[in-house]
Amino acid sequence: MPDESAEVMRRLFAAYEERGVEGVLEWIDPEFEAVVPPELSAEPDVYRGHDGVRRWFAGFEGFLDEVRLVARDFVGCGDRVLVPAVLKGRGAESGIPVEQQVFQVWTVSGGKAVSVAPFADERSARAAAGLPWAQ
């Protein structure tokens, strides 16, 4: 039987690819929370609810064009899902391709994402998701 939480995340990422930010919102709980730490952003912040999701994506405007978040895998562990992903875009002024690897730990409840915690390294993300480290 497929992991239900991982399936929610597959659908969320597919909705993003098909319809952008607004497509994602059907899979996001209204009480959603994302904390972006300083090691992953020049402007760390806390993003809450649907407006927070919109605000996070809007934060790229003027800096990055063609922003995409591409999942490489969905590893379920109960209500948590580890999503290794790549944030891609182009410098708004330079046109230079930009890529940042990130490891996200999503928490799912009631068929919706209730939180996401991004990590710069896989070991930390796996620990947060309750998954063993395998080298």
C-alpha positions, 0 to 999 in steps of 0.5 A: 500500500502506498504511503498516504502522506507521500502520495499527498506530496506527489499530488502537491508537487504535480499541482505546482508543475501544472498550475503554479502556486495557486494549484498547490493551495488545495493541498495546503492546510489553512494553518500551514507553517513554513520556517525558512532558516538563515542558512537557506535564505538571505531573508529567513522568515516564517510563512503561515497559511495560504497567504504565506505560501504566496508570499514565499513565492513572491519573494523571488520576484525581481531576483529570480525568474522561471522559479521551479521547485523540482522534487527528486523523491518522496520518502514517507515516514508516517505523517512526515515526508522527506522530499529532496528537491532542487530549487531552480530559476534564472537570475532576473538581471543576469539570466544565469541559471541558478540551482539550490539543492534542498531537503524538505520535511513535510508534515501531512495531516487530514490529506493536507500539508500542515508544515514544511521544514527545509534543510541544507543537508540530507542527514539533518532532514532524515533525522527530522523525518525520523528516517535512518541515515544510510550512506 
